[in-house]
Amino acid sequence: MSDGDTGRRRAELAEALRQVRERIDRACAAAGRPPEEVELLAVTKTFPAEDAALLADLGVVDLAENRDQEARAKVEKFSELRPRSGVRWHMVGQLQRNKARSVARWADVVESVDSGRLAETLRRAVANALDAGERSDPLDVLLQVNLDQRTDRGGCAPEDLPELAEIVTRMCEIRLRGVMAVAPLGEDPNVAFATLSEISERLRRDFPDALHLSAGMSADLESAIAHGATRVRVGTALLGGRRLVSP
């Protein structure tokens, strides 16, 4: 990318970021919440590491991917471009257990833990990564809640969430930090996020470290914030339509 192209892309991202932050501020004001309660998670899937680097330059501190193969190459390239950025990388897509070893090397947060088997696989992978010096801290995790009974989208059934939380909190290599969910397609997100808010509140009573509620994307972040989201996952509104790139 030429200097001119980089400058234009930076300007595009800066304007998009300004607009997204304004949406978050307005949504927080409408909900009577301070804006600092809501983290912006920039979803960089299918976009190059150069875009992630520009977002970091603009002050974005949390970046997300949904496929391990793409993510690990991108994180490596990003680390070369911005070796001292201090950003946190999140895995937000469904995670197959055979990818846990790789994810444990690059992710700071996994937001899609939905079973005890996956939690145990991640625990072992993180333990190995810690022993090998491939990471220095435990892995923060969010439990993904299934709000529509569609198994192809992943997630734990709400009634099984306390048991899964109990399993995770017995592990020292991974740390329970909250819940995540995706609003069902074609349905009113307010209904889904109201349900998720109740689920999150119940979980925090027994697991006080489960503070985060990751919900809302480009199209429905206002609804998520109105129902207590502490993190919104924004891709299209920041980066534009998805590009097709080689992983």
C-alpha positions as CSV (number, residue, x, y, z in Angstrom):
1,M,0.0,0.0,0.0
2,S,1.4,3.4,-1.0
3,D,1.7,6.3,1.5
4,G,-1.2,8.0,-0.3
5,D,-3.4,4.9,0.0
6,T,-2.4,4.5,3.6
7,G,-3.3,8.1,4.3
8,R,-6.7,7.7,2.6
9,R,-7.5,4.5,4.5
10,R,-6.5,6.1,7.8
11,A,-8.9,9.0,7.1
12,E,-11.7,6.5,6.2
13,L,-11.1,4.6,9.4
14,A,-10.9,7.7,11.5
15,E,-14.2,9.0,10.3
16,A,-15.9,5.6,10.7
17,L,-14.5,5.3,14.2
18,R,-15.7,8.8,15.1
19,Q,-19.2,7.9,13.9
20,V,-19.3,4.6,15.8
21,R,-18.1,6.3,19.0
22,E,-20.8,8.9,18.6
23,R,-23.4,6.2,18.3
24,I,-22.1,4.6,21.4
25,D,-22.1,7.9,23.3
26,R,-25.7,8.6,22.2
27,A,-26.9,5.1,23.1
28,C,-25.2,5.5,26.5
29,A,-26.8,8.9,27.1
30,A,-30.3,7.4,26.2
31,A,-29.7,4.5,28.6
32,G,-28.4,6.8,31.4
33,R,-25.0,5.2,31.3
34,P,-21.5,6.7,31.2
35,P,-19.8,5.9,27.8
36,E,-16.8,4.5,29.6
37,E,-18.9,1.5,30.6
38,V,-18.9,0.3,27.1
39,E,-15.9,-1.1,25.3
40,L,-15.5,-1.0,21.5
41,L,-14.3,-4.3,20.0
42,A,-13.2,-3.8,16.4
43,V,-13.9,-7.0,14.4
44,T,-11.1,-7.1,11.8
45,K,-12.0,-10.4,10.1
46,T,-11.3,-10.5,6.4
47,F,-9.4,-7.2,6.6
48,P,-5.6,-7.0,6.5
49,A,-3.2,-6.5,9.4
50,E,-2.5,-3.0,8.0
51,D,-6.1,-2.0,8.8
52,A,-5.7,-3.4,12.3
53,A,-2.5,-1.4,12.7
54,L,-4.2,1.8,11.6
55,L,-7.1,1.2,14.1
56,A,-4.5,0.8,16.9
57,D,-2.9,4.1,15.8
58,L,-6.4,5.7,16.2
59,G,-6.7,4.4,19.8
60,V,-8.6,1.1,19.4
61,V,-7.3,-1.3,22.0
62,D,-9.4,-4.4,21.4
63,L,-9.4,-6.3,18.1
64,A,-11.3,-9.4,17.2
65,E,-11.1,-12.3,14.8
66,N,-13.4,-15.3,14.2
67,R,-11.2,-17.8,12.4
68,D,-7.9,-19.1,13.8
69,Q,-6.2,-19.6,10.5
70,E,-6.7,-16.0,9.5
71,A,-6.1,-14.7,12.9
72,R,-2.8,-16.2,13.7
73,A,-1.2,-15.0,10.5
74,K,-2.7,-11.5,11.0
75,V,-1.6,-11.2,14.6
76,E,1.9,-12.2,13.6
77,K,2.0,-9.5,10.9
78,F,0.4,-7.0,13.2
79,S,3.1,-7.6,15.8
80,E,5.7,-6.8,13.2
81,L,3.9,-3.6,12.2
82,R,3.1,-2.4,15.8
83,P,5.3,-4.4,18.1
84,R,4.5,-2.2,21.2
85,S,0.8,-1.5,20.6
86,G,-0.6,-3.2,23.7
87,V,-3.8,-4.2,21.9
88,R,-5.9,-7.2,23.1
89,W,-6.9,-9.8,20.6
90,H,-10.3,-11.6,21.0
91,M,-11.5,-14.8,19.4
92,V,-15.2,-14.3,18.8
93,G,-16.1,-17.1,16.4
94,Q,-17.0,-20.7,17.1
95,L,-13.9,-22.5,18.3
96,Q,-13.2,-26.1,17.4
97,R,-11.2,-27.9,20.1
98,N,-8.5,-28.9,17.6
99,K,-7.7,-25.1,17.2
100,A,-7.3,-24.5,20.9
101,R,-3.6,-24.9,20.9
102,S,-3.1,-22.3,18.3
103,V,-5.6,-19.9,19.8
104,A,-3.9,-20.1,23.1
105,R,-0.8,-18.6,21.5
106,W,-2.3,-15.4,20.1
107,A,-5.6,-14.7,21.9
108,D,-6.0,-12.6,25.0
109,V,-9.7,-13.3,25.2
110,V,-12.0,-16.1,23.9
111,E,-15.6,-15.0,23.8
112,S,-17.1,-18.3,22.5
113,V,-16.7,-20.9,25.2
114,D,-19.8,-23.0,25.2
115,S,-19.0,-26.4,26.7
116,G,-17.0,-28.0,29.5
117,R,-15.0,-30.0,26.9
118,L,-13.9,-26.9,25.1
119,A,-13.1,-25.2,28.4
120,E,-10.9,-28.1,29.4
121,T,-9.2,-28.2,26.0
122,L,-8.4,-24.5,26.3
123,R,-7.2,-25.0,29.8
124,R,-4.6,-27.6,28.7
125,A,-3.6,-25.5,25.7
126,V,-3.1,-22.4,27.9
127,A,-1.1,-24.4,30.4
128,N,1.2,-25.7,27.7
129,A,1.6,-22.2,26.2
130,L,2.5,-20.8,29.6
131,D,5.0,-23.5,30.2
132,A,6.5,-22.9,26.7
133,G,6.8,-19.2,27.2
134,E,4.3,-18.5,24.4
135,R,2.1,-16.5,26.6
136,S,2.5,-14.8,30.0
137,D,-1.0,-14.6,31.4
138,P,-4.1,-16.8,31.9
139,L,-6.7,-16.6,29.2
140,D,-9.9,-14.5,29.8
141,V,-13.0,-16.2,28.6
142,L,-16.7,-15.4,28.1
143,L,-19.4,-18.0,27.9
144,Q,-21.4,-17.9,24.7
145,V,-25.1,-18.1,25.4
146,N,-27.4,-19.6,22.7
147,L,-30.6,-17.5,22.5
148,D,-32.4,-19.2,19.6
149,Q,-31.7,-23.0,19.9
150,R,-29.8,-22.9,16.6
151,T,-26.8,-25.3,17.1
152,D,-25.0,-24.1,14.0
153,R,-24.4,-20.7,15.7
154,G,-22.8,-22.2,18.8
155,G,-23.6,-21.3,22.4
156,C,-24.6,-22.9,25.7
157,A,-28.2,-23.3,26.6
158,P,-29.2,-20.7,29.3
159,E,-30.2,-23.4,31.8
160,D,-26.7,-25.0,31.4
161,L,-24.8,-21.8,32.0
162,P,-24.3,-22.0,35.8
163,E,-22.8,-25.5,35.5
164,L,-20.4,-24.4,32.8
165,A,-19.4,-21.3,34.8
166,E,-18.7,-23.6,37.8
167,I,-16.4,-25.7,35.6
168,V,-14.5,-22.7,34.3
169,T,-14.0,-21.1,37.7
170,R,-12.3,-24.3,39.0
171,M,-9.5,-23.7,36.4
172,C,-6.6,-21.4,37.0
173,E,-5.4,-21.2,33.4
174,I,-8.6,-19.6,32.2
175,R,-10.6,-16.9,33.9
176,L,-14.4,-16.3,33.7
177,R,-15.1,-12.7,32.7
178,G,-18.7,-12.7,31.5
179,V,-21.1,-13.8,28.8
180,M,-21.5,-13.2,25.0
181,A,-24.4,-13.8,22.6
182,V,-25.6,-13.0,19.1
183,A,-29.1,-11.8,18.6
184,P,-31.2,-14.3,16.6
185,L,-31.5,-13.5,12.9
186,G,-34.7,-11.9,11.8
187,E,-36.0,-11.2,15.4
188,D,-36.3,-8.1,17.5
189,P,-32.8,-7.7,19.2
190,N,-34.4,-6.0,22.1
191,V,-36.1,-9.2,23.2
192,A,-32.9,-11.2,22.9
193,F,-30.8,-8.6,24.7
194,A,-33.3,-8.2,27.5
195,T,-33.1,-12.0,28.0
196,L,-29.3,-11.9,27.9
197,S,-29.2,-9.1,30.4
198,E,-31.3,-11.1,32.9
199,I,-29.0,-14.2,32.3
200,S,-25.9,-12.1,32.9
201,E,-27.3,-10.5,36.1
202,R,-28.2,-13.9,37.5
203,L,-24.7,-15.3,36.7
204,R,-23.0,-12.3,38.4
205,R,-24.7,-13.1,41.6
206,D,-22.9,-16.4,42.0
207,F,-19.8,-15.5,39.9
208,P,-18.9,-11.8,40.6
209,D,-16.0,-11.8,38.2
210,A,-18.4,-12.4,35.3
211,L,-18.8,-8.7,34.7
212,H,-18.7,-8.4,31.0
213,L,-21.8,-8.6,28.7
214,S,-20.6,-8.8,25.1
215,A,-23.5,-8.1,22.8
216,G,-24.5,-5.9,19.8
217,M,-22.9,-5.4,16.4
218,S,-23.0,-2.8,13.7
219,A,-26.8,-3.0,13.2
220,D,-28.0,-3.4,16.8
221,L,-25.4,-1.9,19.2
222,E,-27.9,0.7,20.5
223,S,-30.3,-2.0,21.6
224,A,-27.4,-4.0,23.3
225,I,-26.3,-0.9,25.2
226,A,-29.8,-0.2,26.3
227,H,-29.9,-3.6,27.9
228,G,-26.5,-3.4,29.6
229,A,-23.9,-4.5,27.1
230,T,-20.4,-3.7,28.4
231,R,-18.8,-4.5,25.0
232,V,-20.0,-4.1,21.5
233,R,-18.5,-6.0,18.5
234,V,-18.3,-3.8,15.5
235,G,-17.0,-4.7,12.1
236,T,-18.9,-3.4,9.0
237,A,-19.6,0.1,10.5
238,L,-15.9,0.5,11.1
239,L,-14.2,-1.2,8.2
240,G,-16.8,-1.3,5.5
241,G,-18.0,-4.3,3.5
242,R,-16.1,-7.5,3.9
243,R,-13.0,-7.9,1.7
244,L,-12.0,-11.3,0.5
245,V,-8.4,-11.8,1.5
246,S,-6.1,-14.8,1.7
247,P,-5.6,-16.0,5.3
